Amino acid sequence: IYTLINLNPTSAMKYTALWRSVGAMSCGSLVTYFAIRLFDGLEPSMLSGGAQGGKGRAIEPLASGAWRHHWDLDKPQLQKVANGEESSALRHIILVRHGEYTRTPNGSHLTELGRRQAERTGQRLREMGLSWDHVVASTMPRAEETAMIILKQLNLDPLKMKRCTLLPEGTPYPGDPPSKRSARSLDLAYQRDGPRIEAAFRRYFFRASPEQEHDSYLLIVGHSNVIRYLILRALQLPPAAWTRLNLNHGSITWLTVWPSGYVTLRCLGDSGFMPVTEITHRRPSPAKSGSN
């Protein structure tokens, strides 16, 4: 201000305008900051105005990269963790996509190639030399058939497998970018499947309880959409990005939940153990599937 007083009127006006611009920029930065903080708590559907989610959609903060340490501590068996107790064991969750399948009048079943893929996946899992604590499969025929073939390769009792009604294929979350289906169709599909698939995540993904003394291995045989969503949820990445991932039939994905609650991805959609000629990721056309 002192400087402006000693300037001629023309120069003083110029510097006054400059000072006001700087002030406006500072205020604008504050407004932008508080706006971002406000938007962090809004639903994506409120920001986009589109058919991105239904009324029952959980609030999804904008991705900040920060890890939520207590993401799983609402489980009763983990209450001791909040009091300072912690297990030294790891929870390994291995997810397998079913083999190639085709739709028939009796439902969706594995093709001949799909059965070979399941055998190779089972052989690969056997080579890992892991001791399986639990095996869970979707109740859809193609997943059950894949799981039974894998169990045979692992020399495990079929009765060891549990069938889970939370794991069948569906639309776990409104994808970004969305599919070519209509917005209304996608929203209805999400409202139908989303809560179920989220419940699957809450059922199977959590750190070891303080009582667990040894590392555990859970095998889940399921579907591409569900597995992709579970991966992103476990890694605390935006679940809307599930449409950007791709998984081959019979592929293996391995996640590890550490005692601290951290989650690491050891491999995603591994199918390198299969011959290139046997790798597929989409259901075959009717003409091709008819020859199997």
N, C-alpha and C positions, 0 to 999 in steps of 0.2 A: 504493500500500500504506500509506504514511504517513497519508493521508487516511482510509482505512478504519479504521485503528487508533483514531483519535480520534472515530469515530462511535459512536452507541449500537448495541447488538447488532442491532436490527431493521433500521436503516438500513444497517449494514455488510453484512448478508445480502443486501439488495436490490442494493447496488453490486457485491458479489461475483458475484451471478448475472449482472448486466449485463456485468461484465468477462469472465466465462466465455463469454457469448454472442458478444461481440465477437471473442474469441479463436477461437471455433468458426467464425465467419463468415470470418475470415482464413484458417484452415486449410482451410475449404471452398473458398475461392477458389483456393488453391494446388492442391488436389486437382482442381478443375475445370480449371485451366490445364494440369496435367500430363495429365489425361485427354484434353483436346482435342489436345495434342501427340501423344499415343499414337494417337488415332483417325486423325490425319492420315496415318498410315502403313498403315492397314488397308484392305482391300478393301471396297467397298460391300456385297458379299454377306455379309461378316462382320458388318457393322453391322446390316443389315436382316434377315438370316436367311432371306430369301426366295430365289426362283429368279432372282436378278438376274444371276448370272454363273456360268460354268463354272470348272473347276479351272485352266484355262489363261489366265484373265483377268489382264491386267496390273493392277498396283496403281494406283488412281486417287486421288490426294490430294484432300482436301476443297478446294473452290475458295477460294483466299485472295486472288486478284487479282494475285499476284506473277508477273512474267514470267520464264520460264526462258530465259536468253539463249543457251544453248548447245544448244538443242533439236535441231539438225540437224548438229552438227559431227562426228558419227560417220561421215559420208560421206568416202571417201578423197579426193575432189576438194576437200574443204574443210579438209584438215589444215593448210594454210598459214594459214588464218584463225586457228587456235589460236596460231600463232607471231607474230601481229600484222599479217599481210598482209590486205588487204581490198579487195574490188572496189568500184568506184564505180557499177556497173550495178544496175538493178532487174530483178526477175523478176516479170512480170505473168502471172497465171494466170486465164484467163477460162473459166468453166464454164457450159455450156448444157444445160438439160434438153431431152430429146427432145420432139417434138410429140405431140399427142393420138393415141392408138392404140386398136386393138381386137384382140381375140384371134380368130384364125381357125384352121381345121384345119392351116394351114401355118405357124403361129406368130403372134406379135404383130407387127402391121404398122400403119403410120400410116393414119389415116383421111384423107379428103379435106381436112377441116379441119386435121388434123395437118400435112399437106404445105404448106398455106397458111401455117401458123404457122412452119414451118421456113424458108419463103421470106422471110417478114417478118423473122425473126431474122437470116438471112443478109444481107438488105438493110441491117439496122441495123448489123451488124458491118462491112459494107463502108463505110458512112458514117463509121465511126470512123477510117478511114484508117490502120489499123495494119498493120505488116509482120509476118506470122505466121512464126514460126520452126518451130513444130511443131503438128500437129493430131492429136489422139488421140481415138478413139471406143471406146465399149463394143462388145463383139462381139454384142450382142443386136440383132435386126433393126430394131426401132424407132429405136435410137440410130444404127445404121449408115445407115439411110435418111435420118434427119435430117441427119447429117453430110454425106452426099453432096449433098443439096439446098443446104446452106450452102456447101459447096466450090464449087458451080456459081455461086452468087451472088458469091462472092469471087474468081472466075476463077482458082482454084487447081487444080493437077493432082490428080486423085483419088489418084494414087499417092503423094502427099505425106502422105496420112492413114495413121496406124498404128492397128491394131486391138489393143486391150489386153484380155487375159483377166482382169485384176484389177478391171475397172470395171463388170461386169454388176450389175444390181439385186440387192439382198439385204437382210438384217437386219444392219446394221453394229455395233449395240451395243444392249443391253437398254435400252429407252426408259423415261423417267420423265416423265410418267405412261406406263404400259405400254398396249399395244393390248388389244383384247378377246380376243385369242387366249389359249389356255391357257398357264400358266407353263412347262410342259414343252415345248410347241411353240415358244415364244419362245426358250427356252434352246438347243434343238437348232438352231434357225435361226441364232442368234448363233454357236454353235460352228462351224457350217458356213460362214458368210459373214464373220464378224468378222475373222479373221486375214487373209483375202484383201483385204478393203477397207482394213484398216490398212496392208497392204503397198502398196496403191495410194497411200496418203498418203505413205509413206516414199519411194516412187519419184518422185513429182512435186513434192513440197513441200520446198524448201530454198532457201537464199540463193544468190546468184550466186557462183561461184568467183572467186578473184583473177585468173584468166586471162580472164574475161569482160569485154570492154571496152564493150559496148553493151547497152542495155536489151533484154530478150527478151520474146516474147509466145507463150504456150502456150495453145492452145484445146483444151478437153476437152469432148466431147459425151457425156453420160451420163444418169444417173437421179436421181430426187428423193432417195431415201434416202441414196444414196452421196454426192451433192453436199452435203446437209445435214450429214452426218457430217464430211466433209472440211473444211467451213467451220469447224465448232466445234473440230476438232483443230488447224487452222491458227491459230485465234485463241486457243488454249489455254483454251477454255471447256469446261465439263463436257459430254462427248460424249453423256451420257444425255439431254440436252435436245434431241436432234435431232427428236424427235416433236413439239416445240412450234413448229417452223418449217413454212412452207408455200411451195412453189414452183409457179408456173404453168407450163404446157407452153410450151416454147420460150423460157423466161425466161433472162436473162443475169445471172450473178454474177461479180464482178471482185474478185480479191484481189491485193495487191502485197506481195512479200517484199523488204524493204529490205536493203542491204548489211550493216547491223548485226544482221540477223536478225529485226527487228520485222516484223510482218505487219499490214496495214491492209485493211479491207473497204471498197472504193469503192462497190459497189452490191450489193444482195442481191435476187435474183429479179426483176430489172427486166423488165417486160412492157408498160410504158407506151407503147411504139411500136406496139402492136397495137390495132386497133379493139376496143372493149369487147365487141362481139358475138362476137369470136373468141377471147376469153380463157377458158381452161379450166384446170382443175388435176386433174380426176379422169377416169378412163376412163369413156366414155359407157355408158349402160345398153344391154343387147342390142337393145332395140327401136329406140333412136336410132342405134346403130352400124350396124344393118342397113339403114338408109336411106342410108348413105354409100357 
